[in-house]
């Protein structure tokens, strides 16, 4: 499905949009205390503002007893010696999140299909969700099917199916005569997402890749080919295409839609005040009042896209709370990711909190 666009913003206009969004965000942050008071008065709570606290009851499952964790995320199995990173629970400032109850999840979602759509960060989140549920019903029968680009896990007694659809960009990546073409205004693969009861999207990780790990040769927008373009502009165009797909094809009475926000990396220690370091050997979260690295521009782009959606989409704004977890990456303790992995997350670990937030939004 191709979506044409009359809006093709210049780079200057694009960054004007971004700066206006940052300004609005900054002003709301400066009035944070009053915002919390308003939330309390209205009976609402911002689950995404808070801090990490030690909890003796964590982790929420045993990595050695969950059959769904890939070697890439199984940090304990591959030699991570410390345990403190397993013990942190996210505590919102003005309320508490419910504890995840896998049995409640299965009963409430009986007969339904949940699909996570995105890149390896969606895989991270999908495996976390599978482990969280399995820990509550370790003896229940399940069926696990793997196809190219699609994984399906069904808890048979409850007929609940968790699907994972792997796509790096949400928009289409096609092989053509000229080479691999990333089509910023096309989303044919969206036909695979229809008919779900819940959709959870994610995309950003691959938009920044260059060189030999860049999976495309050209970008296409409006039948024009580009050897490259500003990646934030490309991301804006791609996510705008995704938003049009949601507006065109999602029936809110049948399907609930979530977007798991921008997952940060921790390759540059200057982002948290330690310029010579990376995530390697980090054992504690960042505890300052304000994360020095600031708001990622990808967050600003996503915020702008979310403001233009006509159908309801629940934004799981996990960026800020995840920025604080410089200690939660596999780094060198990954079974199939050589080097220092400061992009993905250990399991058990941070994605469990993403899923608790998803669980809370889903049933609130």
HUPEWO-V447780 format. One record per residue. N is the residue number from 1. RES is the residue in three letters. PHI is phi in radians with two decimals (* if undefined). Layout:
# HUPEWO-V447780
n:N res:RES phi:PHI
n:N res:RES phi:PHI
This chain:
# HUPEWO-V447780
n:1 res:UNK phi:*
n:2 res:UNK phi:-1.83
n:3 res:UNK phi:-1.99
n:4 res:UNK phi:-1.44
n:5 res:UNK phi:-2.39
n:6 res:UNK phi:-1.49
n:7 res:UNK phi:-1.74
n:8 res:UNK phi:-2.28
n:9 res:UNK phi:-1.11
n:10 res:UNK phi:-1.17
n:11 res:UNK phi:-1.05
n:12 res:UNK phi:-1.11
n:13 res:UNK phi:-1.14
n:14 res:UNK phi:-1.04
n:15 res:UNK phi:-1.27
n:16 res:UNK phi:-1.10
n:17 res:UNK phi:-1.04
n:18 res:UNK phi:-1.12
n:19 res:UNK phi:-1.12
n:20 res:UNK phi:-1.14
n:21 res:UNK phi:-1.20
n:22 res:UNK phi:-1.05
n:23 res:UNK phi:-1.05
n:24 res:UNK phi:-1.11
n:25 res:UNK phi:-1.14
n:26 res:UNK phi:-1.10
n:27 res:UNK phi:-1.06
n:28 res:UNK phi:-1.19
n:29 res:UNK phi:-1.20
n:30 res:UNK phi:-1.16
n:31 res:UNK phi:-1.79
n:32 res:UNK phi:-1.03
n:33 res:UNK phi:-1.11
n:34 res:UNK phi:-1.15
n:35 res:UNK phi:-1.09
n:36 res:UNK phi:-1.10
n:37 res:UNK phi:-1.09
n:38 res:UNK phi:-1.12
n:39 res:UNK phi:-1.07
n:40 res:UNK phi:-1.15
n:41 res:UNK phi:-1.14
n:42 res:UNK phi:-1.53
n:43 res:UNK phi:1.43
n:44 res:UNK phi:-1.85
n:45 res:UNK phi:-2.54
n:46 res:UNK phi:-1.49
n:47 res:UNK phi:-1.21
n:48 res:UNK phi:-1.72
n:49 res:UNK phi:-2.00
n:50 res:UNK phi:2.98
n:51 res:UNK phi:-2.67
n:52 res:UNK phi:-1.60
n:53 res:UNK phi:-2.17
n:54 res:UNK phi:-1.25
n:55 res:UNK phi:-2.38
n:56 res:UNK phi:-1.11
n:57 res:UNK phi:-1.39
n:58 res:UNK phi:-1.55
n:59 res:UNK phi:-1.33
n:60 res:UNK phi:-1.51
n:61 res:UNK phi:-2.76
n:62 res:UNK phi:-1.63
n:63 res:UNK phi:-1.08
n:64 res:UNK phi:-1.39
n:65 res:UNK phi:-1.88
n:66 res:UNK phi:-1.67
n:67 res:UNK phi:-1.46
n:68 res:UNK phi:-1.91
n:69 res:UNK phi:-1.49
n:70 res:UNK phi:-1.23
n:71 res:UNK phi:-0.94
n:72 res:UNK phi:-1.02
n:73 res:UNK phi:-1.93
n:74 res:UNK phi:-1.57
n:75 res:UNK phi:-1.13
n:76 res:UNK phi:-1.14
n:77 res:UNK phi:-1.07
n:78 res:UNK phi:-1.81
n:79 res:UNK phi:1.73
n:80 res:UNK phi:-1.13
n:81 res:UNK phi:-1.47
n:82 res:UNK phi:-1.56
n:83 res:UNK phi:-2.12
n:84 res:UNK phi:-1.08
n:85 res:UNK phi:-1.07
n:86 res:UNK phi:-1.39
n:87 res:UNK phi:-1.80
n:88 res:UNK phi:-1.73
n:89 res:UNK phi:-2.03
n:90 res:UNK phi:-1.36
n:91 res:UNK phi:-2.07
n:92 res:UNK phi:-1.04
n:93 res:UNK phi:-1.19
n:94 res:UNK phi:-2.17
n:95 res:UNK phi:-2.94
n:96 res:UNK phi:-2.23
n:97 res:UNK phi:-1.42
n:98 res:UNK phi:-1.19
n:99 res:UNK phi:-1.25
n:100 res:UNK phi:-1.23
n:101 res:UNK phi:-2.16
n:102 res:UNK phi:-1.14
n:103 res:UNK phi:-1.19
n:104 res:UNK phi:-1.08
n:105 res:UNK phi:-1.00
n:106 res:UNK phi:-1.13
n:107 res:UNK phi:-1.19
n:108 res:UNK phi:-1.22
n:109 res:UNK phi:-1.77
n:110 res:UNK phi:-0.88
n:111 res:UNK phi:1.36
n:112 res:UNK phi:-1.90
n:113 res:UNK phi:-2.09
n:114 res:UNK phi:-2.02
n:115 res:UNK phi:-2.13
n:116 res:UNK phi:-1.69
n:117 res:UNK phi:-2.18
n:118 res:UNK phi:2.80
n:119 res:UNK phi:-1.63
n:120 res:UNK phi:-1.15
n:121 res:UNK phi:-1.23
n:122 res:UNK phi:-1.18
n:123 res:UNK phi:-1.06
n:124 res:UNK phi:-0.93
n:125 res:UNK phi:-1.25
n:126 res:UNK phi:-1.09
n:127 res:UNK phi:-1.14
n:128 res:UNK phi:-1.06
n:129 res:UNK phi:-1.09
n:130 res:UNK phi:-1.06
n:131 res:UNK phi:-1.19
n:132 res:UNK phi:-1.04
n:133 res:UNK phi:-1.21
n:134 res:UNK phi:-1.04
n:135 res:UNK phi:-1.12
n:136 res:UNK phi:-1.52
n:137 res:UNK phi:-2.34
n:138 res:UNK phi:-1.11
n:139 res:UNK phi:-1.78
n:140 res:UNK phi:-1.25
n:141 res:UNK phi:-1.36
n:142 res:UNK phi:-2.47
n:143 res:UNK phi:-2.11
n:144 res:UNK phi:-2.07
n:145 res:UNK phi:-2.09
n:146 res:UNK phi:-2.15
n:147 res:UNK phi:-2.19
n:148 res:UNK phi:-1.11
n:149 res:UNK phi:1.40
n:150 res:UNK phi:-2.49
n:151 res:UNK phi:-2.14
n:152 res:UNK phi:-2.36
n:153 res:UNK phi:-2.06
n:154 res:UNK phi:-2.05
n:155 res:UNK phi:-1.51
n:156 res:UNK phi:-1.11
n:157 res:UNK phi:-1.07
n:158 res:UNK phi:-1.82
n:159 res:UNK phi:0.96
n:160 res:UNK phi:-1.71
n:161 res:UNK phi:-2.05
n:162 res:UNK phi:-1.82
n:163 res:UNK phi:-1.91
n:164 res:UNK phi:-2.23
n:165 res:UNK phi:-1.89
n:166 res:UNK phi:-1.52
n:167 res:UNK phi:-2.63
n:168 res:UNK phi:-1.31
n:169 res:UNK phi:-2.21
n:170 res:UNK phi:1.26
n:171 res:UNK phi:-1.32
n:172 res:UNK phi:-1.39
n:173 res:UNK phi:-2.13
n:174 res:UNK phi:-2.01
n:175 res:UNK phi:-1.60
n:176 res:UNK phi:-2.29
n:177 res:UNK phi:-1.01
n:178 res:UNK phi:-1.33
n:179 res:UNK phi:2.34
n:180 res:UNK phi:-1.49
n:181 res:UNK phi:-2.06
n:182 res:UNK phi:-1.55
n:183 res:UNK phi:-1.70
n:184 res:UNK phi:-1.23
n:185 res:UNK phi:-2.06
n:186 res:UNK phi:-2.28
n:187 res:UNK phi:-2.57
n:188 res:UNK phi:-1.03
n:189 res:UNK phi:-1.14
n:190 res:UNK phi:-1.04
n:191 res:UNK phi:-1.11
n:192 res:UNK phi:-1.35
n:193 res:UNK phi:-1.71
n:194 res:UNK phi:-1.38
n:195 res:UNK phi:1.54
n:196 res:UNK phi:-1.49
n:197 res:UNK phi:-1.48
n:198 res:UNK phi:-2.44
n:199 res:UNK phi:-2.13
n:200 res:UNK phi:-2.19
n:201 res:UNK phi:-1.72
n:202 res:UNK phi:-2.80
n:203 res:UNK phi:-2.92
n:204 res:UNK phi:-3.13
n:205 res:UNK phi:-0.77
n:206 res:UNK phi:-1.54
n:207 res:UNK phi:-1.18
n:208 res:UNK phi:-1.64
n:209 res:UNK phi:-1.22
n:210 res:UNK phi:-2.31
n:211 res:UNK phi:1.16
n:212 res:UNK phi:-1.24
n:213 res:UNK phi:-1.68
n:214 res:UNK phi:-1.31
n:215 res:UNK phi:-1.55
n:216 res:UNK phi:-2.29
n:217 res:UNK phi:-1.80
n:218 res:UNK phi:-2.43
n:219 res:UNK phi:-1.84
n:220 res:UNK phi:-2.13
n:221 res:UNK phi:-2.52
n:222 res:UNK phi:1.07
n:223 res:UNK phi:1.21
n:224 res:UNK phi:-1.82
n:225 res:UNK phi:-1.66
n:226 res:UNK phi:-2.21
n:227 res:UNK phi:-1.20
n:228 res:UNK phi:-2.95
n:229 res:UNK phi:-2.72
n:230 res:UNK phi:-0.92
n:231 res:UNK phi:-1.18
n:232 res:UNK phi:-1.23
n:233 res:UNK phi:-1.13
n:234 res:UNK phi:-1.07
n:235 res:UNK phi:-1.08
n:236 res:UNK phi:-1.04
n:237 res:UNK phi:-1.12
n:238 res:UNK phi:-1.11
n:239 res:UNK phi:-1.24
n:240 res:UNK phi:-1.15
n:241 res:UNK phi:-1.08
n:242 res:UNK phi:-1.04
n:243 res:UNK phi:-1.12
n:244 res:UNK phi:-1.20
n:245 res:UNK phi:-1.09
n:246 res:UNK phi:-1.03
n:247 res:UNK phi:-1.07
n:248 res:UNK phi:-1.47
n:249 res:UNK phi:-2.09
n:250 res:UNK phi:-1.60
n:251 res:UNK phi:-1.75
n:252 res:UNK phi:-1.05
n:253 res:UNK phi:-1.33
n:254 res:UNK phi:-2.06
n:255 res:UNK phi:-2.33
n:256 res:UNK phi:-1.73
n:257 res:UNK phi:-2.06
n:258 res:UNK phi:-2.21
n:259 res:UNK phi:-2.25
n:260 res:UNK phi:-1.42
n:261 res:UNK phi:-1.17
n:262 res:UNK phi:-1.19
n:263 res:UNK phi:-1.53
n:264 res:UNK phi:-1.40
n:265 res:UNK phi:-1.91
n:266 res:UNK phi:-2.37
n:267 res:UNK phi:-1.53
n:268 res:UNK phi:-2.06
n:269 res:UNK phi:-1.09
n:270 res:UNK phi:-1.06
n:271 res:UNK phi:-1.14
n:272 res:UNK phi:-2.17
n:273 res:UNK phi:1.59
n:274 res:UNK phi:-2.27
n:275 res:UNK phi:-1.02
n:276 res:UNK phi:-1.62
n:277 res:UNK phi:-2.03
n:278 res:UNK phi:-2.22
n:279 res:UNK phi:-1.23
n:280 res:UNK phi:-1.03
n:281 res:UNK phi:1.23
n:282 res:UNK phi:-1.34
n:283 res:UNK phi:-2.14
n:284 res:UNK phi:-2.43
n:285 res:UNK phi:-1.15
n:286 res:UNK phi:-1.39
n:287 res:UNK phi:-1.95
n:288 res:UNK phi:-1.17
n:289 res:UNK phi:-1.21
n:290 res:UNK phi:-2.40
n:291 res:UNK phi:-1.21
n:292 res:UNK phi:-1.07
n:293 res:UNK phi:-1.18
n:294 res:UNK phi:1.32
n:295 res:UNK phi:-1.40
n:296 res:UNK phi:-1.10
n:297 res:UNK phi:-1.10
n:298 res:UNK phi:-1.09
n:299 res:UNK phi:-1.07
n:300 res:UNK phi:-1.13
n:301 res:UNK phi:-1.05
n:302 res:UNK phi:-1.11
n:303 res:UNK phi:-1.05
n:304 res:UNK phi:-1.13
n:305 res:UNK phi:-1.14
n:306 res:UNK phi:-1.07
n:307 res:UNK phi:-1.16
n:308 res:UNK phi:-1.76
n:309 res:UNK phi:-1.21
n:310 res:UNK phi:-1.71
n:311 res:UNK phi:-1.74
n:312 res:UNK phi:-1.18
n:313 res:UNK phi:-2.29
n:314 res:UNK phi:-1.53
n:315 res:UNK phi:-1.54
n:316 res:UNK phi:-1.46
n:317 res:UNK phi:-1.47
n:318 res:UNK phi:-1.54
n:319 res:UNK phi:-1.09
n:320 res:UNK phi:-1.08
n:321 res:UNK phi:-1.19
n:322 res:UNK phi:-1.34
n:323 res:UNK phi:-1.00
n:324 res:UNK phi:-1.25
n:325 res:UNK phi:-1.70
n:326 res:UNK phi:-1.09
n:327 res:UNK phi:-1.58
n:328 res:UNK phi:-1.77
n:329 res:UNK phi:-1.54
n:330 res:UNK phi:-1.13
n:331 res:UNK phi:0.80
n:332 res:UNK phi:-1.53
n:333 res:UNK phi:-1.75
n:334 res:UNK phi:-2.23
n:335 res:UNK phi:-1.31
n:336 res:UNK phi:-2.48
n:337 res:UNK phi:-2.26
n:338 res:UNK phi:-1.09
n:339 res:UNK phi:1.59
n:340 res:UNK phi:-1.99
n:341 res:UNK phi:-1.61
n:342 res:UNK phi:-1.95
n:343 res:UNK phi:-1.87
n:344 res:UNK phi:-1.55
n:345 res:UNK phi:-2.34
n:346 res:UNK phi:-1.12
n:347 res:UNK phi:-2.18
n:348 res:UNK phi:-1.04
n:349 res:UNK phi:2.86
n:350 res:UNK phi:-0.95
n:351 res:UNK phi:-1.04
n:352 res:UNK phi:-1.09
n:353 res:UNK phi:-1.20
n:354 res:UNK phi:-0.95
n:355 res:UNK phi:-1.28
n:356 res:UNK phi:-1.15
n:357 res:UNK phi:-1.16
n:358 res:UNK phi:-1.07
n:359 res:UNK phi:-1.01
n:360 res:UNK phi:-1.14
n:361 res:UNK phi:-1.19
n:362 res:UNK phi:-1.08
n:363 res:UNK phi:-1.87
n:364 res:UNK phi:-1.45
